[in-house]
Amino acid sequence: MPPIKQLMPAVPGWLHLLMAFLALGACGSLTPVSPPVVDQLNLAALSAEVDAGAFGRIAAVVVSQGGAVVFEDYFGSQSPDGLVDMRSAGKSLTAIAAGIAIEEGLISGVDAPVIPVFADRAPIAHDGEIKRSIVLRDLLTMRSALDCNDWRPSPGNEERMYRTRDWTRFALDLPVDPRASPAAGGASRFSYCTAGVFLIGQMIERESGERFDQYVASRVFDQIGVTDVEWTRSLSGEIQAGGQLSLRARDAERIGRLVLNEGRWDGEQIVPADWVAEMLTPASRPRQDLSYSFLWWRAEFRVGASDRTVDTMMMMGNGGNIVAVIPEYDSVVVVQSRNYNTPGDFEISRDLIERFVLGRLAYSAAPTR
């Protein structure tokens, strides 16, 4: 299915706004919407359309530029202090944690073998040369040789993992993809695998001696002022490093701003700058319009109705949840959305950003780096 923005006719912005207000008027039972918390970008049209339901179940939109929030609005019953499950957007935070663990010497590097870290869980099913060749890089890039794909039925599909009590055992015991080649070591083609990302979190736990959520809190959240998050856990209490992280929109913006600032926060280097650069370097192209790096997505977003595009690095999760880092505009754009399992959920949020936000940011952007 083509992106939603390709299916929508070109409609002048003023007409979009009029249609949104008419839609609100037709729903007399709705409580009148409140104005945005912050609106220095003159995005009343965005708020009106979201309030009218034009983008489904959008919960919050927060935009910062130059280190300051320039637009912030909440929709439906969402409040500024409410948490939203941003699903797989949380994977990108695991990549940040991995870089810190490498910097601290807890993990030797992206070529560190994974399976030997779990020697105490032996015997491991389907053990062998290929599985033992899997390294951290393979999990970070979704290119491990595990027979694991969340986008189709597979032995490692995440829905199968959630039905088990011991997610570590589930992930370690996965078979090797029959198409994997010993000549490629533990690497294979791109295959989106939440179980593999969960293993990264368990790897960090074992090498640091700290539970994964506590490790992230002490190294990242405490440093950037994030105080209220909810992690999903397995039935045995394992922390889901592969997503399903609930947090506030403003806190999601803080994570994006940390990456925008090349790992610095208030003058302190929280994440190594060279790791941030490597983390954002594309390793594969799962879709023609999307590339993938170390648990981060990258795409060219169209600026309004123009032919101009802007390079965008993203945390991205089911439902259309996006934290977009846009260095050219010195900006972070957060869309929290509950359009879970909706076809085209990413395109819905992308259309909102392209059609309303990027033109305003381009106009107000000061020269950056």
C-alpha positions, 0 to 999 in steps of 0.5 A, a space after each residue: 500500500 502506498 504511503 497515505 500522503 501519496 493517496 491524499 489530494 493536494 488541499 490548501 492549508 486554509 481548507 484543511 483548517 476549515 474542514 477540521 473545524 467543521 468536523 469538530 462542529 459536527 461532533 457536538 458531544 465532544 468537549 471543546 479542545 484546549 489550546 496547545 501548551 506551547 505554539 511558537 510555530 503557529 500550528 493551529 491547523 495541526 491541532 485542529 486536524 488531530 482533534 478532528 480525528 484526521 490522523 487517528 489516535 494521536 496522543 501528543 506532538 512535541 517539537 523542539 528547536 535550538 534546545 527549546 520546545 517550540 510546539 507542544 500539544 496533547 489530544 484526547 485524554 492525554 495529559 503532559 504527565 501521561 505515559 504513552 507506550 512507544 513500542 519499538 521506539 525503545 529499541 533505539 535507547 538500547 543502542 545508546 546503552 550499548 554504546 555506553 557499555 562499550 565505552 565503559 569497557 564492559 563490552 569489548 565492542 560491536 564484534 563481541 560474541 553474544 552466546 559466550 556471555 550466556 555460558 551459564 545457560 548451557 546447553 543452548 538449543 541449536 548450538 553450533 558454529 553459526 550461532 556462536 559467531 553472532 556478535 553484538 553488531 548483528 543484533 544491533 543491525 537486525 542482521 543476525 543469523 537467528 531464525 527470527 522475524 517479527 514481520 512474518 510467522 517465524 520461530 522467533 516472532 516476538 508474539 511467541 516470546 511473550 507467551 513464555 516465562 523465560 525470554 532469555 531462554 526463548 531467544 538463546 534457543 532460537 534456531 539458525 535461519 536455514 538460509 544463513 551461511 557459515 561463510 558469513 559468520 553470525 550475520 545474515 540478511 535484514 530480519 526485524 527481530 525483537 528477541 535479538 534486541 532483548 538479548 542485547 539488554 540481557 548482555 548489558 545486564 550480565 556484563 554490568 551486574 545491574 538490571 537493564 532498567 537501572 543501568 539506563 536510568 543511572 547512565 542516561 535518564 538521571 543525566 537528562 532529567 527523565 524521572 517517570 518511565 514504565 518498562 515492560 517485563 517478562 513473567 519472570 521479571 526480565 526487562 524488555 530492552 526490545 521496546 514497549 517503553 512508556 514515557 512522557 512526550 517531553 522525555 522522549 524529546 530529551 532522548 532525541 535531543 541527546 542524540 541531536 547534540 551528539 551525546 552531550 547534555 549540559 556540557 557533559 558527554 553522556 554518550 560517546 560522540 563517535 558512537 552516536 555517529 556510528 549508531 546513525 550510519 545506515 547498515 541496510 535498506 529494509 524499504 526503499 524509503 527507509 534505511 536502518 543503522 544500529 536500532 535507529 531508522 533513517 529517511 528523507 522527509 519531504 518539507 511541506 508541499 515542496 520538492 525539498 527533503 531533509 535527512 531524518 534519524 528516527 526512533 520508531 515504534 508500532 502505532 506511528 510513534 516517532 522521535 525524529 532527530 533533524 540536525 539540519 533544523 537543529 530540531 527534534 519532533 516527537 509524535 506519540 500515537 496509539 494507532 497500534 497495528 494500523 496499516 500505514 501507521 508510520 505514514 500517518 505520523 510521517 504525513 503529519 510531520 511533513 505537511 505541518 511541521 517541517 515547513 515551519 521549522 525550515 522557515 525558522 531554522 537558524 544556521 546550524 553546525 
